[in-house]
Amino acid sequence: MTTPRGRRVPDYVTDALTALRKSEARFTELFESLQEGIYIVTPDDRLVDVNPALARMLGYESKEELLSRSFADLLPDEGQRRALREEVDNQAMVQGREITLTRKDGRPLVCLNTAGAVRDTNGRVVRYHGALMDITERREMSTAVAFFAPQSAAVIASTPLPVHMSSTLAPATC
């Protein structure tokens, strides 16, 4: 490898560039293939990058379409955004915080959010990054179980015969 002036670039520099390119390719492959939604957002709520999984989770056709939105569009509750930002600003990493985003079609998307802040040399936040796991179905099932639990208990309590509940399907023996 030579410089624009025709000088030979030392081997250690070309080796470092090759290693950097390989590392960048591995990171890109990981970023693009994860099933969790990944995002990078600025302190003024501008989405810098997202992975395809986040675009799918939120109902967008592409990551480019999602990048045309702001984080405030996805998390419209200003109080929830402010609380999340303050939490991330004051901790090295926030893990497993539940947030509710808004999909393109307006439906809620309940997620567990793990997020951190990237700071400049003066300690100012220059961007936030995070990973989102969709727990919408889990939340809906939990709500249904909580709703039906008292009714199930009442039915069981009013049954005159002994009731044996088992987590396995086995023939009853009398």
For each residue, the residues with C-beta under 8 A, 3 or more apart:
1: 8 9 13 14 17
2: 6 7 8 9
3: 6 7 8 9
4:
5:
6: 2 3
7: 2 3
8: 1 2 3
9: 1 2 3 13 14
10: 13 14
11: 14 15
12: 15 16
13: 1 9 10 16 17
14: 1 9 10 11 17 18
15: 11 12 18 19
16: 12 13 19 20
17: 1 13 14 20 21
18: 14 15 21 22
19: 15 16 22 23
20: 16 17 23 24
21: 17 18 24 25
22: 18 19 25 26
23: 19 20 26 27
24: 20 21 27 28
25: 21 22 28 29
26: 22 23 29 30
27: 23 24 30 31
28: 24 25 31 32
29: 25 26 32 33
30: 26 27 33 34
31: 27 28 34 38 51
32: 28 29 51 52
33: 29 30
34: 30 31 38 51 53 131
35: 53
36: 53 131 132 133
37: 50 51 53 54 57 58 111 131 132 133 134
38: 31 34 49 50 51 53 54 129 130 131 132
39: 47 49 50 51 54 71 129 130 132
40: 47 48 49 50 127 128 129
41: 45 46 47 48 71 127 128 129 130
42: 45 46 48 126 127 128
43: 85 125 126 127 128
44:
45: 41 42 70 71 72 81
46: 41 42 70 71
47: 39 40 41 50 66 67 69 70 71
48: 40 41 42 67 127
49: 38 39 40 63 67
50: 37 38 39 40 47 54 55 63 66 67
51: 31 32 34 37 38 39 54 55 63
52: 32 55 56 62 63
53: 34 35 36 37 38 56 57
54: 37 38 39 50 51 57 58 63 66 132
55: 50 51 52 58 60 61 62 63 65 66
56: 52 53 59 60
57: 37 53 54 103 109 111 132 134
58: 37 54 55 66 74 101 103 104 109
59: 56 103 104 105 107
60: 55 56 63 65 66 104
61: 55 65
62: 52 55 65 66
63: 49 50 51 52 54 55 60 66 67
64: 67 68
65: 55 60 61 62 68 69
66: 47 50 54 55 58 60 62 63 69
67: 47 48 49 50 63 64
68: 64 65
69: 47 65 66 73 74
70: 45 46 47 73 74
71: 39 41 45 46 47 74 75 81
72: 45 75 76 78 81
73: 69 70 76 102
74: 58 69 70 71 101 102
75: 71 72 80 81 84 99 100 101 102
76: 72 73 102
77: 80 81 100
78: 72 81 82
79: 82 83
80: 75 77 83 84 99 100
81: 45 71 72 75 77 78 84 85
82: 78 79 85 86
83: 79 80 86 87
84: 75 80 81 87 88 94 97 99 113 115
85: 43 81 82 88 89 128
86: 82 83 89 90
87: 83 84 90 91 94 97
88: 84 85 91 94 115 116 117 128
89: 85 86 117 125
90: 86 87
91: 87 88 94
92: 116
93: 114 115 116
94: 84 87 88 91 97 113 114 115 116
95: 114
96: 112 113 114
97: 84 87 94 112 113 114 115
98: 110 111 112 113 135
99: 75 80 84 110 111 113 132
100: 75 77 80 108 109 110 111
101: 58 74 75 108 109 111 132
102: 73 74 75 76 106 107 108 109
103: 57 58 59 106 107 108 109
104: 58 59 60
105: 59
106: 102 103
107: 59 102 103
108: 100 101 102 103 136
109: 57 58 100 101 102 103 134 136
110: 98 99 100 134 135 136 139
111: 37 57 98 99 100 101 132 133 134 135 136
112: 96 97 98 132 133 135
113: 84 94 96 97 98 99 130 131 132
114: 93 94 95 96 97 130 131
115: 84 88 93 94 97 128 129 130 131
116: 88 92 93 94 128 129 130
117: 88 89 125 127 128
118: 125 126 127 128 129
119: 122 123 124 125 126
120: 123 124 126
121:
122: 119
123: 119 120
124: 119 120
125: 43 89 117 118 119 128
126: 42 43 118 119 120
127: 40 41 42 43 48 117 118
128: 40 41 42 43 85 88 115 116 117 118 125
129: 38 39 40 41 115 116 118
130: 38 39 41 113 114 115 116
131: 34 36 37 38 113 114 115
132: 36 37 38 39 54 57 99 101 111 112 113
133: 36 37 111 112
134: 37 57 109 110 111 137
135: 98 110 111 112 138 139
136: 108 109 110 111 139 140
137: 134 140 141
138: 135 141 142
139: 110 135 136 142 143
140: 136 137 143 144
141: 137 138 144 145
142: 138 139 145 146
143: 139 140 146 147
144: 140 141 147 148
145: 141 142 148 149
146: 142 143 149
147: 143 144 151
148: 144 145 151 152
149: 145 146 152 153
150: 153 154
151: 147 148 154 155
152: 148 149 155 156
153: 149 150 156 157
154: 150 151 157 158
155: 151 152 158 159
156: 152 153 159 163 165
157: 153 154
158: 154 155
159: 155 156 163
160:
161:
162:
163: 156 159
164: 172
165: 156
166: 169 170
167:
168:
169: 166
170: 166
171:
172: 164
173:
174:
